[in-house]
């Protein structure tokens, strides 16, 4: 006889498992630090590009070429940052995606439905908003993909700056959204921004990836083997006409991210732990430094809201992202047996969806690819990305601040560890040993308070027995 299916509805944005919570906390800690560096780099780029005495030097450094021309790699500094350093970022994104697919939330199709649907809607609606804006205004449709990306590092930097105690479930939702978002951004770059294929170079890159995979399967270790091979694969991929960052994500997806018996960490988790600080702390900030330096003036900012292409980017990030992610989440809950966690409200989902409108790194990259060769439009689209990301950040800050007191209570409850065993109490409430430890701890405290109370009582009793003690007024003057 088949057992009846449970009628208990699955919770949307409910409590994370302890291993997932630990992983998310570690990942977000690095991303937050990287996000602050990214913010600093973006501000530095804007100052460097707009201070009259420094503007020319910014252009000179960004346009300075170096690299072996014989290998087709005589690139500018800005080009190296976009194609080279961002390959490291996408390598980490590939590992994150692989881990989510084999060990994280995305391995369960029911749990994966929410972030996948939310991310898809969060990319489709901004693209639709951009398209409608430009069809109505007579603009170019080339930039439809620009507002589709979310920058998790920048979003977390905003959270760090405003100091909100966002519950771990919402932070994990944001992180998973960004992972799925990165996957589809990679597909967009590979499919829509690849032209003039060099099949010989592409074949060489594929062969290199096969060698990379075989070495991993054989258990070969040593950075001195994989780093040179990765550089060769990257160079071949760049010369093939496919965007070079695809090499990074392909290698990331090949790493094993499930643990074998006796392993504390899988190879993918170990390498991600080593490479993520390099990605978040160096690669992405340097890309921002040489991509975010656009001329900003009153006239340029006004044109952002009057030119169809740039207005479409701003509306896509601010309006499209929020409505798409919120709508996708609501639809998933509405048409499945899932229900929103009782600790949260739909206003919280909308606030996080607004935060996802910060589309910095990948949006800047897609903007450069979409309007390649049109320097004026490329600069205008970059200004639109910065403007839209700023407006989304301010909107999300206001919405999150309204609920921050509630978030702080939830966060404190998540962090409470009264038995001091290093595991939050909410994960041990069904464990009898936890309650015994807590009872023993309270009994020790009670015994200590009884001892102090007895000492105070004895001291007071002894003082009362001393003739003429404090408070004895009988020996006063007649």
N, C-alpha and C positions, 0 to 999 in steps of 0.2 A: 504494500500500500504506500502510495506516495505521500510524503509529509506535506501538510498544507503550508503554503508560502506565508511568511510573516506579513502581517498587515501594518507593521510599524513603518511609517514613512521615513525615507532617508532625509537627513538634514542637509540643507544647503548651507555651506559655510559653517559647518559644525566644528567641534573640537578636533584638532589633529591628533594622530597617534604620536606617542612619545618619540620614536625614531624620526618620524617625519618632521616633528616640531624641532628636534635638535638640528637636523639637516638644514631646515629653513632658517633657523636662527643663525647658524654659521654662515650660510650663503648671504643672507641679508646684511650681516655685519660687514662683510667685505664689500658688498655692493654699496652700502651706505657711505663707507669711507671713500670708495671710488667715485660715488656721486658727488660728494663734496669737492673732490679734486676736479671732477668734470665741470662743476659749477664755477670753480676758480679759474679753470682754463678758458671757459666761455667768456667770462668777464674780462680776463686778460686779453683775449683775442679782440673783443670789441674795443677795448681801450687802445690796444696797439694799432688797430686799423683805423681808428677815428681821431686820434691825437695828431694834429697837423704835422708836427716834427717827426713823428714815428711812422706815419702811414706808408711812406715809400720803402722804409726798411722792412715792413711787414710783407709787402708785395715781393721785395727782392728775395727774402728768405723763403717764402712759400713757393716762388718760381725757380729757386736754385736747383739745377739738375745735377744728378750724380748717379753712378751705377754703370755696369758693363754694357756699353751700347751694342757690342757684338752679340749679346744674349737678348737683345730687345728690352733691356732694363735700365736704360738711361732716363730716369724718371725725376720729376720735380719732388721737392720735399712734401708738398701737399698730396701729390700722387702716391708717394711711398706711404704716407699716413693712411690714405683712404684704401689702398689696395693691399698694402703690406701689414700695417699694424692692426687693421680691422680684421684681418684673417685670424689673428689671435683671439679677438673678441668672438668671432663666429666659431672658432674651435671650441671655446668654452661653452658657447650656446649649443653646439652639437653634443657635447658631453651631458649638459643639463637635460637636453631633450631625450637622449638615450636613457639616462637614469630615470626620468619620469615615465618612460615607456616600459621599463623592465622592473623598476623597484619603487616608483612613486605613484602618484594619484592616477596617472594616465594608463596604468596597466589594467585597471578595472574599467571596463567600458561604461558602466553606469556612472562612476565617479568622474570619468574623463569627459562625459557628455557636457557637463556644465562649463568647464574652462574652454573646451573646444568650440562649443556653440557660441559662447560669449566672445571669444577671440575672433571667430569668423564674422559674427555680426559687427564686432568692433573694428573690423577692417572693411567689410562690405559697405556699411553705412557711410563712413567718411569718404570712401571712393565715390559713392552715389551722390553725396552732398557736393563734392568737388565737381563731378560731372554735370549735375544740374546747374550749378552756379556758372560754369563755363559755357554750357549750351545756351543758357538764358542770356549771358553777357557777351557771347561771341568770342570767348577765349579759347586757348589751346587745351586739348584733352590730354596732352602728353604727361602732365603731372598728376594724373589720377591716383597714382600709388604713393605720392609723397605723404599725405596725412594718415596713412594706414598703420604706421609703426608706433610702438610705445617704447620709451626709453626707461627701463626699470631703474637704472642707476640714478638718473636725474630725478625720477619720482621719489626714490628713497632719500635722496639728498634733501628734497623739499620736506619730507616727513621728519628728517633729522633737524632741519632748521626750525620748523614750527613746533617741534617737540611733542607731537601727538603720540599717545600710548596706544597705537592701533593694535587691536587683538591679533594674535598670531594667525588666526584663520583668515582674516582679511589680508594680512601681509602675504600669506601663502597663496591666496587667490590672485593677488597682484603679480607675484612671482611666476605662477603657473601661466597666467595670461600672457606675460611677457615671453615665456619660453615658447608657447604655441604661436604667438605673434611673430617671434623671430623665425620660426620654421616657415611660416607662410611668406614672410618678407624675403627669405632666402629663395623660395620658389619663384616669387615675383621677379627677383633680380635675375635668376637663372633663365626663366622663360621669356621675359619681356625685354631684358636689357642685354641680350646676347646677339651679336651679329658678326658676320664675316668670320665664320669658324675656320680655324687652321686645324684640319683633322689630324695631321701628323703630330702636332703639339698636344692635341686633345688625347690622342691615342697613347702618347708618352705619359701624360698625367694619369690616365686610367691604369696603365701598366704600373706606374709608381704606387698608386693606391692599392693595387693587388699585392705588390711586394710588401707594402706597409701592413696589410691585413694578414698575409702569410707569416710575417715576422711576429705579429701579435699572437697568432694562433700557436706558433711554435714556442711561445714563452720567452722569446729573446728580450733581454733587458739592456738598458744603457741608453742614456740620452745621446751619447756620441754616435749611436746608430740611427736614431729616429729624427733628430734635429736636422742633420744634413739631408736625409731623405725627404723630410717635410719641405725643406727649402727648394729642393729639386722639383717636387710635385707642385709647389706653389708657382715657381717660375714657368713651368710647362703650362699650368692652368692659365696663368696670365697671358701667355703668348697664344693660347688656343682661341682667345676671343670670349671665353666664358669668364665672368667676373672672378677674380682670383680668390675672393673670400669663400667661394664654394669649396675650394680645396680644404680650407680650415674646417668647415662644418662636416665635410665628408670624413676627414680623419677623426674628428670628435665622435661621430656616430659609430666608428669601428671599434672603439675601446670597450672593453667588457666592464659593465657597470653593476653586475650582480655579484654577490659575495659567495665564495666557496667556503666549505667547512674549514673553520680555523682562521679565516681571514677577518681582521678587524675592519678593513676597508677594501673595496674592490679597486683594481688598477685605475678605472675611470675616476672614481672618487679621489684617489690619491693624487693623480695627475691634475685633476681639476683644482684640488686644494693648493697645489704648487703654482699652477698657471693663472688662476683667477686673480691673485693680487697683481700680476704682471699686466693682465688685461684691464682690470678696473683702475689700477693705479698709474699705469703708464700709457698703454696703447690707446685707450679711448680718450683720456685727457689730451694726448698729443694730437689725435685726430681732430678733436674739438678746437684745439688751439689754431690749427691751420684750415679749419672749415667754417668756423663761426665768425671770422673776421670780416664782417660786411659793413659798408658805410651806412651809418645811421644819422638821419637828419629829419627835421619836421616834414619836409617834402617827401622823403623816402617812406616815412611811416604813414603819411596820408595816402600814398600810392598803394600801400599794402591793402587798404580797405576800398580802393577804387578800381584796381586792376583785377579782372576776373580770375586769373591764375592764382594770384596771391590771396585774394579774398576766399577763393575755394579752399586753399590750404588752411587758412585760419579757421574758417567755419567747419571744415572737416575735422580738425583737431579738437576744437572746443565743443562743437555741437554733435558732430557725427560720432566721435569716440564715446562720449557720455551716453548718448541715446542708443548706440549700437550695443555696447557692453551691458548697459542696464536692461535693454530690451531683450537681449539674448539670454541673460540670467533669468529674467521674469518669465519668458516663454518656456525655458527649461523647467522651472518650478511649476508652471501652470499646466503643462501638458505631460508631466511625469508624476510619479508618486512622491517626489521630493517636496520638502517644505523648508522654509527659511528657519535657521536656528533661532530659538526663542530669545537668545541674548542680543539679537540684532534686529534692525528694522530695514525696510527697503531704502530709506534715506541713506543708510550707511553704504549700501551697494552703489547708489548713485554717486556718492562722494568719491568712492574708490574709482568708479568709472570715469569721473571727471579728472581724477589724478592721472589716469591712463592717457589723457589727452596730451601729456608731455611727450612729444615725439621728436627727440633731438637727434641722437646719433644716426640711426638708420634713415630717418627722414631727410637729414642733410645729405647722406650718401645717395639716396634715391633721387633727390632733387638735382644733384650734380649729374647723375646718369640720364635723367629724363630730359634735361635741357642742355646736354653736352654740346658745346660749340656756340651757345648763346650766353655769353658772359653776363650781359645785363640782366637777362631773365633768371639766370642761375643765382646771381646776387640778390635779386628781388625775392625769389622763392626762399632763399636762406633767411632773409629778413622776415618773411612770412612765417617760417617754421619757428624762429625765435619768438616772434610776437604771439603766435598761437600757443606755444608752450608756456609762455609767461602768463597769458590770460587763463589758461587751463590750471596752472599752478595756483594763481590767486583765487580762482573760483573754488578749487578743491580745498585750499587752506581755510577759506571762510566756512565751507560746509563741514569740514572735519573739526574745526575749532568749536563749532556749535555743540558737537557731540563729544568733546574731549573728556569731560568729566565722567561720562558713561564709559568711555574707552579706558580711562585710568582705573576705574573700579574693576573692569573685566581683566585688565592686565595684572593688577595686583592679585586678583583671585588666581590667575594662571601661574603667577610666580610664587605664591604662598608655599612655604616648606617648613611647617611647624615641627616636624620630627627631625629636621636637619640631616636628611640622608642624601641630599642632592637631587632628589626627584620631586617635582611639584606635587602637592597633595592631591590635586584633582585626578591624578593618574593612579592613585593608591587607595581611593575611597572604598573599593570592593575587596581590599586585601586585609584579612584579619591581623596579620603581623603589623601592618601600619597602625591600626587602632591600639594594639598592645604597646607598641613603641610610644605612641602618643600618651596612653594612660600612664606608662612608667615616667614619662617626662613630666606630666602634670602632677603625679604623686611626689616626685622629687621637689617640684616647686612648692607644692602644698606643705611638705615637711619643712622646707626652708622657711616658709612664712609662719608656720606654727612655732618654730624655734625662735624666730625674731619676736613674735607676739609674746612668747613666754618670757624672753629676756626683758622686753619693755614692761611687762606686768610685774616681774620681780623687782626691777629698778624702781618702779613707782611705789610698790609696797614697802621696799626698804626705806625710801625717802619719807614715807608717811610715818614710819616708826621712830624716826629721829626727832627728839624734843626740839621744838623751835624750828622745825623744818619749814621749807618754803610753803607758804599758804597758811601757817599757824599764826593767827592774830591774837591769841590769848595772852601773850607776854607783852602786849602793847602798853603804852602809858595809860594810867587810870584816868 
